[in-house]
Amino acid sequence: MHLLAMGGKYPTLFFALFFGGLFFTETFVALRTWALGYWPGSTICLPLTNYLAALVAIVGIGTIALMAYTCSLRLTLSIAPNGMLIFFRWLDVTPTSRIIARVTNDSMLIKLIVVVPLFFFSGVLVGLLGA
């Protein structure tokens, strides 16, 4: 009863796709293992300089990425405390009712500028098309 409910109106199609997906997943796992065993024996011996150049390129790119991450982290940590202090200081001196009133007024303004003309012009367009 519960197994038939899994497929909805088409339980046969559901289970065919489900078990087909399981079959293909396991097939690709086996093929991946086979390829990892077959690949080392089929490669052409390249000069050592090619492998060293690839290694230097990978290490160089990783080093540059790590340096960029470290610099951005230091910059963020030096700026964030002051920025957060300014924001929290503003929250301390500004009454909550003033913030709520400002957000309400801004949302009404957005409604008047964006939503009302959108519905008006779409209604005019539907009226002109004769629907």
N, C-alpha and C positions, 0 to 999 in steps of 0.2 A: 504494500500500500504506500509506504513512504518512498520507496524507490521509484514507483511510477509517478509520484507527485514531483519528482525532481525534473522530469522532462517537460512538464506542462502538457500542452496539446500534442507534442511530438516526442514521446519518450524514446522511440526507436532511433530517431535522428540524434537526440541528445546523447544516448549511450554509445552510438556509433562514433560520434565525434569525440566523446570523452575517452573511450578506449583507444581510438585511433591516435589521439593526442598522446596518451600514455605510451603507446607502441612507438611512435616517432621520437618521443623524448628518450626512451631507452635505446633506440637505434642510434641516435646521434651521440649519446654517451659512449656507446661501444665504438662508433666510428672515430670519435675524438681520441679514445685510448689507442686504437689501431694507428691513427695518423701520428700520434706522438711517438709510437714505436717505429714506424716506417720512415719518418722524416729524417732522423739523424743518419741513417744509412744511405739516403739518396742525395745528400747534399754534395756539391762540388767543393773541393778544397780551395778556399780563397786565401790569398796572402794575409799574413797576420796584420798587416797595416790596415786592411779594411775593417777588421774587427776592432782594432785599437781606435781607429777614427770614429767608429760608431759608439764605442764606449766613452770616448772623450766628449763627443757631442751630447750623449745622454746625460753624463755627469755635469757638463757645462750648463745645459738647459735647466737641470734640476737645481744647480747652485744659484743661477740667476733667479729662478722662481722662488727659492727659499729666501734670497736676499730681498726680493720685492715684497714677499709676505712679511718678513721681519720689519722692514721699513714702514710698511703700511700699518702694522700692528703698533709699533712705537708711536707713530703719528696719531693714530686713533686714541691710544691711551693717554697721550699728552693733551689732546684737545677735548676728549669726552668729559672729563671731570668738570672743567670750566663751563662747558656747554650745558651740562646737566644741572650745575649749580644755578646758572642763570634761569633755566626753565623752572626749577623748583622754587627759586626766589620769586619769580613771577606768579606761580601758583599760590605762594604764601600771601602775597599782598593783594591779589585779585579775588574778589568775592565770587563764589560759585554761581550765584544768580546772574552775575554779569556775564560769565562765560556761557551759561546756558542761553541767555537772551541773545548774545552775539551769534551763537551757532544757529539758533532758531531763525534769526533775521537773515543770516547768510543762506540758509536752506530755502527760505521763502523767496529770496532773490533769485537763486538758481532755478527754482520752480517757475518763476515768472519769465525768466529769460530763455530757458531751454524747453521746459515741458509744455507750457501753454502754446507757444508758437508751433511746436512739433505736432501737437494734436490738432490745432487749428488748420494748418496747411495740409495735413494728411486728410482731414475731413473735407476740405475744399477739393482736394484731388479726387477723392472718392465720389464726391457730388458731381464733379465735372465729367467723370468717366461714366456716370449714370448707374451706379450700383444701387 
